[in-house]
Amino acid sequence: MLELYHAEPVANSMKVLLCLKEKKIDFVSHYVDLMRFEQHEPAFVAINPNGQVPVLVHDGAVITESTVINEYLDDVFPAIPFRPANMVDRAHMRVWNKFVDDVYTPALSMIGWHTLVRRIAVNIEKGKLAELLARIPLKEQRDKWATVAGDSFTEEQLADSKRKLGISVQKMEAMLKNSDYLIGNQFSLADLNTYSNTASLDRLFPDLMNPTATPCVIAWVERMNARPGVQAALAMPNKVPDALRVFGA
Amino acid sequence: MLTLYHWEPNANSGKPMLALKEKGVAFESHYLDLLNFDQHSPEYLKINPNGTIPALVHDDLLLIESTAIMEYVDQAFDGPQLTPSDPYERWRMRWWMKYFDYYFAPSLSMIGWSVFVGPSVRERDPDELRAKIDRIPMKERRIAWQKAIYNTFSAEELAESGRRLDLGILKIEAVLTRRPWLAGETYSLADANAYNTAYALPFSRPDSCNDEKTPHLMEWLRKIYERPATQSMASMGRTTLVSRMALLAR
Protein backbone atom coordinates (compact mmCIF):
# COMPACT_ATOMS: atom_id res chain seq x y z
CA MET A 1 0.00 0.00 0.00
CA LEU A 2 1.14 3.49 -0.88
CA GLU A 3 0.06 6.43 1.27
CA LEU A 4 0.97 10.09 1.07
CA TYR A 5 0.64 12.56 3.90
CA HIS A 6 0.54 15.98 2.30
CA ALA A 7 -0.82 19.50 2.52
CA GLU A 8 -2.06 21.72 -0.33
CA PRO A 9 -0.71 21.10 -3.87
CA VAL A 10 1.96 23.73 -3.21
CA ALA A 11 5.68 23.67 -2.37
CA ASN A 12 7.17 20.39 -1.13
CA SER A 13 3.81 18.58 -0.99
CA MET A 14 3.27 19.50 -4.63
CA LYS A 15 6.59 17.97 -5.72
CA VAL A 16 5.51 14.52 -4.63
CA LEU A 17 1.83 14.88 -5.61
CA LEU A 18 2.95 15.86 -9.10
CA CYS A 19 5.33 12.92 -9.37
CA LEU A 20 2.60 10.44 -8.34
CA LYS A 21 0.03 11.97 -10.69
CA GLU A 22 2.46 12.14 -13.62
CA LYS A 23 3.39 8.51 -13.03
CA LYS A 24 -0.33 7.64 -12.82
CA ILE A 25 0.20 5.80 -9.53
CA ASP A 26 -2.76 5.23 -7.20
CA PHE A 27 -2.18 6.20 -3.59
CA VAL A 28 -4.12 6.81 -0.41
CA SER A 29 -4.18 10.55 0.27
CA HIS A 30 -3.96 11.79 3.87
CA TYR A 31 -4.55 15.53 3.92
CA VAL A 32 -2.64 17.25 6.74
CA ASP A 33 -4.11 20.65 7.61
CA LEU A 34 -1.17 22.99 8.20
CA MET A 35 -3.55 25.84 9.10
CA ARG A 36 -4.66 23.75 12.06
CA PHE A 37 -1.07 22.67 12.84
CA GLU A 38 -1.91 19.00 12.36
CA GLN A 39 1.70 18.36 11.32
CA HIS A 40 2.78 18.90 14.95
CA GLU A 41 0.12 16.69 16.51
CA PRO A 42 1.33 13.55 18.29
CA ALA A 43 -0.40 11.26 15.75
CA PHE A 44 1.57 12.79 12.88
CA VAL A 45 4.84 13.20 14.78
CA ALA A 46 4.64 9.47 15.48
CA ILE A 47 4.97 8.97 11.70
CA ASN A 48 7.52 11.72 11.00
CA PRO A 49 9.35 12.82 14.15
CA ASN A 50 10.37 16.05 12.37
CA GLY A 51 6.71 17.05 12.03
CA GLN A 52 6.95 17.94 8.35
CA VAL A 53 5.03 17.06 5.19
CA PRO A 54 5.15 15.38 2.74
CA VAL A 55 5.66 11.83 3.98
CA LEU A 56 5.28 8.74 1.83
CA VAL A 57 4.46 5.46 3.54
CA HIS A 58 5.10 2.46 1.31
CA ASP A 59 4.02 -0.87 2.79
CA GLY A 60 4.75 0.54 6.22
CA ALA A 61 8.16 2.03 5.34
CA VAL A 62 8.33 5.77 6.08
CA ILE A 63 9.96 7.81 3.30
CA THR A 64 10.70 11.52 3.86
CA GLU A 65 12.36 14.49 2.10
CA SER A 66 10.48 15.43 -1.08
CA THR A 67 13.45 15.42 -3.47
CA VAL A 68 14.61 12.04 -2.19
CA ILE A 69 11.02 10.72 -2.22
CA ASN A 70 10.77 11.51 -5.93
CA GLU A 71 14.00 9.60 -6.67
CA TYR A 72 12.55 6.72 -4.66
CA LEU A 73 9.32 6.79 -6.67
CA ASP A 74 11.36 6.70 -9.87
CA ASP A 75 13.33 3.71 -8.55
CA VAL A 76 10.26 1.75 -7.48
CA PHE A 77 7.87 2.70 -10.31
CA PRO A 78 10.09 2.92 -13.39
CA ALA A 79 7.30 2.37 -15.97
CA ILE A 80 7.14 6.10 -16.71
CA PRO A 81 10.73 7.22 -15.97
CA PHE A 82 11.54 10.79 -14.96
CA ARG A 83 15.33 10.58 -14.86
CA PRO A 84 17.32 11.01 -18.07
CA ALA A 85 18.95 7.79 -19.32
CA ASN A 86 22.08 9.77 -20.13
CA MET A 87 24.25 9.85 -17.00
CA VAL A 88 25.60 13.34 -17.59
CA ASP A 89 22.07 14.71 -17.96
CA ARG A 90 21.15 12.83 -14.82
CA ALA A 91 24.02 14.49 -12.94
CA HIS A 92 22.90 17.89 -14.24
CA MET A 93 19.37 17.10 -13.06
CA ARG A 94 20.66 16.42 -9.54
CA VAL A 95 22.76 19.58 -9.51
CA TRP A 96 19.65 21.55 -10.45
CA ASN A 97 17.49 19.78 -7.85
CA LYS A 98 20.08 20.64 -5.24
CA PHE A 99 20.09 24.27 -6.32
CA VAL A 100 16.29 24.34 -6.02
CA ASP A 101 16.46 22.89 -2.50
CA ASP A 102 19.43 24.98 -1.32
CA VAL A 103 18.73 28.35 -2.92
CA TYR A 104 15.49 28.75 -4.86
CA THR A 105 13.02 27.20 -2.40
CA PRO A 106 14.48 28.69 0.82
CA ALA A 107 14.41 32.14 -0.81
CA LEU A 108 10.76 31.77 -1.86
CA SER A 109 9.91 30.16 1.45
CA MET A 110 11.25 33.14 3.42
CA ILE A 111 9.06 35.48 1.40
CA GLY A 112 6.10 33.12 1.79
CA TRP A 113 6.57 32.98 5.56
CA HIS A 114 6.89 36.75 5.70
CA THR A 115 3.79 37.50 3.62
CA LEU A 116 1.52 34.52 4.31
CA VAL A 117 2.41 32.61 7.47
CA ARG A 118 3.04 35.88 9.28
CA ARG A 119 -0.61 36.88 8.79
CA ILE A 120 -1.64 33.71 10.55
CA ALA A 121 1.02 33.93 13.25
CA VAL A 122 0.34 37.51 14.35
CA ASN A 123 -3.35 36.68 14.86
CA ILE A 124 -2.65 33.84 17.27
CA GLU A 125 -3.10 34.91 20.85
CA LYS A 126 0.24 34.96 22.76
CA GLY A 127 -0.51 32.15 25.21
CA LYS A 128 -1.85 29.94 22.47
CA LEU A 129 1.22 30.66 20.31
CA ALA A 130 3.60 29.55 23.05
CA GLU A 131 1.61 26.35 23.34
CA LEU A 132 1.75 25.72 19.60
CA LEU A 133 5.49 26.51 19.45
CA ALA A 134 6.23 24.08 22.26
CA ARG A 135 4.86 21.22 20.14
CA ILE A 136 7.09 21.88 17.12
CA PRO A 137 9.82 19.20 17.08
CA LEU A 138 12.48 21.04 15.04
CA LYS A 139 14.18 24.06 16.58
CA GLU A 140 14.65 25.54 13.09
CA GLN A 141 10.85 25.49 12.56
CA ARG A 142 10.14 26.86 16.05
CA ASP A 143 12.54 29.73 15.38
CA LYS A 144 10.84 30.49 12.06
CA TRP A 145 7.39 30.69 13.70
CA ALA A 146 8.78 32.89 16.46
CA THR A 147 10.41 35.13 13.85
CA VAL A 148 7.25 35.73 11.82
CA ALA A 149 5.11 36.11 14.94
CA GLY A 150 7.56 38.81 16.07
CA ASP A 151 9.48 41.34 13.96
CA SER A 152 9.78 38.93 11.01
CA PHE A 153 12.77 38.89 8.66
CA THR A 154 14.86 42.01 8.05
CA GLU A 155 14.62 44.08 4.87
CA GLU A 156 18.15 42.95 4.07
CA GLN A 157 17.23 39.26 4.39
CA LEU A 158 14.15 39.70 2.23
CA ALA A 159 16.11 41.62 -0.40
CA ASP A 160 18.71 38.84 -0.49
CA SER A 161 15.94 36.28 -0.99
CA LYS A 162 14.51 38.30 -3.84
CA ARG A 163 18.00 38.47 -5.37
CA LYS A 164 18.18 34.67 -5.18
CA LEU A 165 14.78 34.35 -6.87
CA GLY A 166 16.06 36.56 -9.68
CA ILE A 167 19.11 34.34 -10.11
CA SER A 168 16.91 31.23 -10.06
CA VAL A 169 14.53 32.42 -12.75
CA GLN A 170 17.39 33.67 -14.91
CA LYS A 171 19.09 30.27 -14.64
CA MET A 172 15.83 28.65 -15.77
CA GLU A 173 15.54 31.07 -18.67
CA ALA A 174 19.02 30.07 -19.86
CA MET A 175 18.25 26.35 -19.47
CA LEU A 176 14.98 26.70 -21.41
CA LYS A 177 16.41 28.83 -24.22
CA ASN A 178 16.76 25.88 -26.59
CA SER A 179 14.83 23.26 -24.71
CA ASP A 180 11.20 22.54 -23.80
CA TYR A 181 12.22 21.14 -20.41
CA LEU A 182 14.91 22.01 -17.90
CA ILE A 183 17.28 19.09 -18.49
CA GLY A 184 18.21 17.46 -21.79
CA ASN A 185 14.99 18.54 -23.56
CA GLN A 186 13.09 15.87 -21.70
CA PHE A 187 10.52 16.03 -18.90
CA SER A 188 12.26 15.01 -15.66
CA LEU A 189 12.25 15.26 -11.87
CA ALA A 190 13.85 18.68 -12.37
CA ASP A 191 10.62 20.00 -13.92
CA LEU A 192 8.48 18.30 -11.27
CA ASN A 193 10.56 19.79 -8.47
CA THR A 194 10.59 23.31 -9.90
CA TYR A 195 6.97 23.73 -11.00
CA SER A 196 5.39 24.89 -7.75
CA ASN A 197 8.05 27.54 -7.08
CA THR A 198 7.66 29.02 -10.53
CA ALA A 199 3.98 28.63 -11.44
CA SER A 200 2.91 31.92 -9.82
CA LEU A 201 6.20 33.74 -9.49
CA ASP A 202 5.16 36.16 -12.23
CA ARG A 203 2.24 37.34 -10.08
CA LEU A 204 4.40 37.69 -7.01
CA PHE A 205 7.39 39.37 -8.71
CA PRO A 206 6.38 40.64 -12.16
CA ASP A 207 9.67 42.52 -12.31
CA LEU A 208 11.59 39.22 -12.13
CA MET A 209 9.38 37.05 -14.30
CA ASN A 210 7.53 38.50 -17.28
CA PRO A 211 7.18 37.92 -21.05
CA THR A 212 10.06 40.25 -21.86
CA ALA A 213 12.61 39.19 -19.26
CA THR A 214 11.77 35.47 -19.14
CA PRO A 215 9.70 34.40 -22.18
CA CYS A 216 11.03 30.83 -22.08
CA VAL A 217 10.10 30.39 -18.40
CA ILE A 218 6.57 31.67 -19.07
CA ALA A 219 6.20 29.27 -22.00
CA TRP A 220 7.50 26.41 -19.82
CA VAL A 221 4.88 27.14 -17.12
CA GLU A 222 2.17 27.07 -19.80
CA ARG A 223 3.55 23.78 -21.12
CA MET A 224 3.49 22.38 -17.59
CA ASN A 225 -0.02 23.68 -16.90
CA ALA A 226 -1.30 21.79 -19.94
CA ARG A 227 -0.11 18.42 -18.60
CA PRO A 228 -2.88 16.17 -17.26
CA GLY A 229 -0.66 15.16 -14.33
CA VAL A 230 -0.21 18.80 -13.29
CA GLN A 231 -3.96 19.39 -13.56
CA ALA A 232 -4.71 16.29 -11.52
CA ALA A 233 -2.29 17.40 -8.80
CA LEU A 234 -3.74 20.92 -8.74
CA ALA A 235 -7.21 19.38 -8.23
CA MET A 236 -6.14 17.95 -4.85
CA PRO A 237 -7.70 19.54 -1.73
CA ASN A 238 -6.80 23.15 -1.11
CA LYS A 239 -8.25 24.62 2.05
CA VAL A 240 -6.17 27.78 2.18
CA PRO A 241 -8.58 30.75 2.28
CA ASP A 242 -8.48 32.89 -0.87
CA ALA A 243 -7.26 35.89 1.09
CA LEU A 244 -4.13 34.01 2.10
CA ARG A 245 -3.27 32.60 -1.32
CA VAL A 246 -0.12 34.18 -2.52
CA PHE A 247 1.12 31.40 -4.74
CA GLY A 248 -0.44 28.31 -6.20
CA ALA A 249 -3.88 27.75 -7.61
CA MET B 1 39.95 11.33 -20.21
CA LEU B 2 38.94 11.91 -16.61
CA THR B 3 40.27 14.83 -14.56
CA LEU B 4 39.28 15.71 -11.03
CA TYR B 5 39.90 19.23 -9.77
CA HIS B 6 40.11 19.03 -6.01
CA TRP B 7 41.72 20.27 -2.82
CA GLU B 8 42.58 18.08 0.18
CA PRO B 9 40.97 14.65 0.76
CA ASN B 10 38.49 16.43 3.01
CA ALA B 11 34.85 17.58 2.91
CA ASN B 12 33.49 18.17 -0.60
CA SER B 13 36.79 17.47 -2.41
CA GLY B 14 37.15 14.15 -0.62
CA LYS B 15 33.71 12.90 -1.65
CA PRO B 16 34.39 12.23 -5.36
CA MET B 17 38.03 11.28 -4.57
CA LEU B 18 36.81 8.48 -2.32
CA ALA B 19 34.10 7.36 -4.76
CA LEU B 20 36.68 7.13 -7.57
CA LYS B 21 39.11 5.23 -5.33
CA GLU B 22 36.39 2.80 -4.19
CA LYS B 23 35.39 2.16 -7.81
CA GLY B 24 39.03 1.67 -8.79
CA VAL B 25 38.68 4.26 -11.55
CA ALA B 26 41.94 5.90 -12.62
CA PHE B 27 41.80 9.68 -12.92
CA GLU B 28 44.09 12.60 -13.42
CA SER B 29 44.37 14.60 -10.22
CA HIS B 30 44.50 18.37 -10.51
CA TYR B 31 45.20 19.78 -7.06
CA LEU B 32 43.95 23.31 -6.36
CA ASP B 33 45.19 25.05 -3.23
CA LEU B 34 42.05 26.41 -1.59
CA LEU B 35 44.15 28.49 0.81
CA ASN B 36 45.90 30.11 -2.14
CA PHE B 37 42.52 30.83 -3.79
CA ASP B 38 43.48 28.72 -6.84
CA GLN B 39 39.76 27.94 -7.33
CA HIS B 40 39.08 31.57 -8.30
CA SER B 41 41.93 31.89 -10.79
CA PRO B 42 40.98 32.91 -14.35
CA GLU B 43 42.29 29.58 -15.67
CA TYR B 44 40.03 27.58 -13.35
CA LEU B 45 37.01 29.83 -13.91
CA LYS B 46 37.25 28.87 -17.58
CA ILE B 47 36.65 25.28 -16.46
CA ASN B 48 34.10 25.95 -13.71
CA PRO B 49 32.63 29.47 -13.80
CA ASN B 50 31.25 29.07 -10.25
CA GLY B 51 34.80 28.87 -8.89
CA THR B 52 33.92 25.97 -6.62
CA ILE B 53 35.72 22.67 -6.10
CA PRO B 54 35.50 19.79 -6.74
CA ALA B 55 34.79 19.55 -10.46
CA LEU B 56 35.09 16.48 -12.65
CA VAL B 57 35.83 16.75 -16.35
CA HIS B 58 34.94 13.58 -18.25
CA ASP B 59 36.13 13.89 -21.85
CA ASP B 60 34.76 17.35 -22.63
CA LEU B 61 31.91 17.33 -20.13
CA LEU B 62 31.97 19.29 -16.86
CA LEU B 63 30.36 17.88 -13.74
CA ILE B 64 29.98 19.90 -10.54
CA GLU B 65 28.47 19.40 -7.05
CA SER B 66 30.30 16.70 -5.12
CA THR B 67 27.32 14.45 -4.30
CA ALA B 68 25.95 14.52 -7.84
CA ILE B 69 29.48 13.68 -9.05
CA MET B 70 29.57 10.68 -6.68
CA GLU B 71 26.32 9.30 -8.11
CA TYR B 72 27.67 9.91 -11.62
CA VAL B 73 30.91 8.09 -10.88
CA ASP B 74 29.03 5.10 -9.48
CA GLN B 75 26.74 4.83 -12.49
CA ALA B 76 29.10 5.72 -15.33
CA PHE B 77 32.00 3.38 -14.50
CA ASP B 78 32.56 -0.30 -13.86
CA GLY B 79 33.68 -1.44 -10.44
CA PRO B 80 32.02 -2.28 -7.13
CA GLN B 81 28.44 -0.99 -6.81
CA LEU B 82 28.31 1.82 -4.26
CA THR B 83 24.52 2.24 -4.52
CA PRO B 84 22.33 -0.41 -2.83
CA SER B 85 20.09 -2.35 -5.21
CA ASP B 86 17.12 -2.26 -2.81
CA PRO B 87 15.10 0.93 -3.48
CA TYR B 88 14.42 1.54 0.22
CA GLU B 89 18.13 1.33 1.08
CA ARG B 90 18.79 3.56 -1.89
CA TRP B 91 16.36 6.10 -0.41
CA ARG B 92 18.21 5.86 2.90
CA MET B 93 21.50 6.46 1.10
CA ARG B 94 20.14 9.60 -0.57
CA TRP B 95 18.42 10.73 2.63
CA TRP B 96 21.73 10.62 4.50
CA MET B 97 23.61 12.40 1.72
CA LYS B 98 20.94 15.10 1.74
CA TYR B 99 21.21 15.34 5.51
CA PHE B 100 24.99 15.75 5.37
CA ASP B 101 25.01 18.18 2.46
CA TYR B 102 22.19 20.38 3.68
CA TYR B 103 22.53 20.25 7.44
CA PHE B 104 25.53 18.56 9.00
CA ALA B 105 28.38 19.57 6.68
CA PRO B 106 27.49 23.30 6.59
CA SER B 107 27.53 23.37 10.40
CA LEU B 108 30.91 21.67 10.58
CA SER B 109 32.17 23.82 7.74
CA MET B 110 31.33 27.05 9.57
CA ILE B 111 33.39 25.93 12.54
CA GLY B 112 36.20 24.70 10.25
CA TRP B 113 36.32 28.01 8.43
CA SER B 114 36.41 29.88 11.70
CA VAL B 115 39.17 27.83 13.36
CA PHE B 116 41.25 26.67 10.37
CA VAL B 117 40.64 28.42 7.04
CA GLY B 118 40.42 31.95 8.47
CA PRO B 119 43.55 31.76 10.63
CA SER B 120 45.46 30.06 7.78
CA VAL B 121 45.14 33.06 5.48
CA ARG B 122 44.47 35.97 7.85
CA GLU B 123 48.08 37.11 8.17
CA ARG B 124 48.60 37.73 4.48
CA ASP B 125 48.78 41.15 2.91
CA PRO B 126 45.35 42.82 3.40
CA ASP B 127 45.27 44.36 -0.09
CA GLU B 128 46.11 41.06 -1.68
CA LEU B 129 43.36 39.33 0.35
CA ARG B 130 40.82 41.95 -0.64
CA ALA B 131 41.71 41.49 -4.30
CA LYS B 132 41.38 37.71 -3.92
CA ILE B 133 37.94 38.07 -2.35
CA ASP B 134 36.77 40.54 -5.00
CA ARG B 135 37.28 38.03 -7.80
CA ILE B 136 35.11 35.30 -6.19
CA PRO B 137 32.16 34.74 -8.56
CA MET B 138 29.50 33.65 -6.05
CA LYS B 139 28.21 36.13 -3.46
CA GLU B 140 27.67 33.35 -0.88
CA ARG B 141 31.31 32.28 -1.18
CA ARG B 142 32.53 35.88 -0.95
CA ILE B 143 30.61 36.31 2.31
CA ALA B 144 31.97 33.05 3.72
CA TRP B 145 35.56 34.11 2.94
CA GLN B 146 35.02 37.57 4.42
CA LYS B 147 33.64 36.09 7.60
CA ALA B 148 36.52 33.60 7.86
CA ILE B 149 39.26 36.14 7.17
CA TYR B 150 37.91 38.94 9.31
CA ASN B 151 36.66 36.52 11.96
CA THR B 152 33.08 37.81 12.00
CA PHE B 153 31.16 34.59 12.58
CA SER B 154 28.96 35.51 15.55
CA ALA B 155 29.10 33.54 18.78
CA GLU B 156 25.42 32.79 18.23
CA GLU B 157 26.01 31.33 14.75
CA LEU B 158 28.88 29.19 15.98
CA ALA B 159 26.87 27.94 18.97
CA GLU B 160 23.97 27.01 16.68
CA SER B 161 26.34 25.07 14.41
CA GLY B 162 27.71 23.29 17.48
CA ARG B 163 24.19 22.39 18.59
CA ARG B 164 23.40 20.94 15.15
CA LEU B 165 26.61 18.91 15.15
CA ASP B 166 25.98 17.42 18.58
CA LEU B 167 22.44 16.54 17.52
CA GLY B 168 23.79 15.00 14.31
CA ILE B 169 26.41 12.96 16.16
CA LEU B 170 23.65 11.39 18.27
CA LYS B 171 21.62 10.72 15.13
CA ILE B 172 24.53 8.96 13.40
CA GLU B 173 25.33 6.94 16.53
CA ALA B 174 21.67 5.88 16.77
CA VAL B 175 21.50 4.65 13.20
CA LEU B 176 24.83 2.80 13.41
CA THR B 177 23.58 1.02 16.51
CA ARG B 178 20.93 -0.56 14.29
CA ARG B 179 22.99 -1.36 11.16
CA PRO B 180 26.66 -1.46 10.10
CA TRP B 181 26.46 1.20 7.37
CA LEU B 182 24.32 4.30 6.96
CA ALA B 183 22.07 2.86 4.23
CA GLY B 184 21.97 -0.76 5.40
CA GLU B 185 24.08 -3.89 5.27
CA THR B 186 26.56 -2.64 2.66
CA TYR B 187 28.98 0.26 2.31
CA SER B 188 27.48 2.92 0.03
CA LEU B 189 28.05 6.44 -1.28
CA ALA B 190 26.39 7.71 1.91
CA ASP B 191 29.30 6.34 3.98
CA ALA B 192 31.88 7.79 1.58
CA ASN B 193 30.08 11.14 1.65
CA ALA B 194 29.68 11.24 5.42
CA TYR B 195 33.22 10.05 6.20
CA ASN B 196 34.76 13.06 4.51
CA THR B 197 32.87 15.35 6.83
CA ALA B 198 32.84 13.17 9.94
CA TYR B 199 36.39 11.74 10.09
CA ALA B 200 37.71 14.55 12.25
CA LEU B 201 34.81 14.65 14.72
CA PRO B 202 36.75 12.78 17.44
CA PHE B 203 39.35 15.55 17.08
CA SER B 204 37.10 18.59 16.68
CA ARG B 205 34.17 17.55 18.96
CA PRO B 206 35.94 15.24 21.45
CA ASP B 207 33.33 15.79 24.16
CA SER B 208 30.48 14.60 21.93
CA CYS B 209 32.22 12.05 19.73
CA ASN B 210 34.39 9.51 21.54
CA ASP B 211 34.68 5.78 22.34
CA GLU B 212 32.56 6.08 25.43
CA LYS B 213 29.63 8.11 24.12
CA THR B 214 29.55 7.08 20.47
CA PRO B 215 31.22 3.65 20.14
CA HIS B 216 29.34 2.73 16.95
CA LEU B 217 30.24 5.97 15.22
CA MET B 218 33.89 5.47 16.20
CA GLU B 219 33.92 1.88 14.93
CA TRP B 220 32.32 2.99 11.66
CA LEU B 221 34.95 5.73 11.17
CA ARG B 222 37.77 3.27 11.86
CA LYS B 223 36.34 0.68 9.46
CA ILE B 224 36.19 3.29 6.70
CA TYR B 225 39.67 4.58 7.54
CA GLU B 226 41.06 1.05 7.15
CA ARG B 227 39.64 0.53 3.66
CA PRO B 228 42.36 0.53 0.97
CA ALA B 229 40.44 3.18 -1.00
CA THR B 230 40.46 5.54 2.00
CA GLN B 231 44.18 4.97 2.55
CA SER B 232 44.87 5.66 -1.10
CA MET B 233 42.79 8.85 -0.94
CA ALA B 234 44.52 9.98 2.26
CA SER B 235 47.92 9.61 0.60
CA MET B 236 46.92 12.43 -1.77
CA GLY B 237 46.75 14.96 1.08
CA ARG B 238 49.36 17.71 1.22
CA THR B 239 48.50 19.67 4.38
CA THR B 240 48.15 18.85 8.07
CA LEU B 241 44.39 18.39 7.64
CA VAL B 242 44.76 14.77 6.65
CA SER B 243 46.98 13.98 9.63
CA ARG B 244 43.80 14.07 11.74
CA MET B 245 42.69 10.92 9.92
CA ALA B 246 45.62 8.97 11.38
CA LEU B 247 44.03 9.33 14.83
CA LEU B 248 41.60 6.66 13.65
CA ALA B 249 44.38 4.05 13.36
CA ARG B 250 43.84 1.19 15.84
Interface residues (C-beta under 8 A of the other chain):
Chain A: H58 A61 I63 T64 E65 T67 V68 I69 E71 Y72 D75 V76 M87 V88 R90 A91 H92 R94 V95 K98 D101 D102 K139 R163
Chain B: H58 L61 L63 I64 E65 T67 A68 I69 E71 Y72 Q75 A76 P87 Y88 R90 W91 R94 W95 K98 D101 Y102 K139 R163
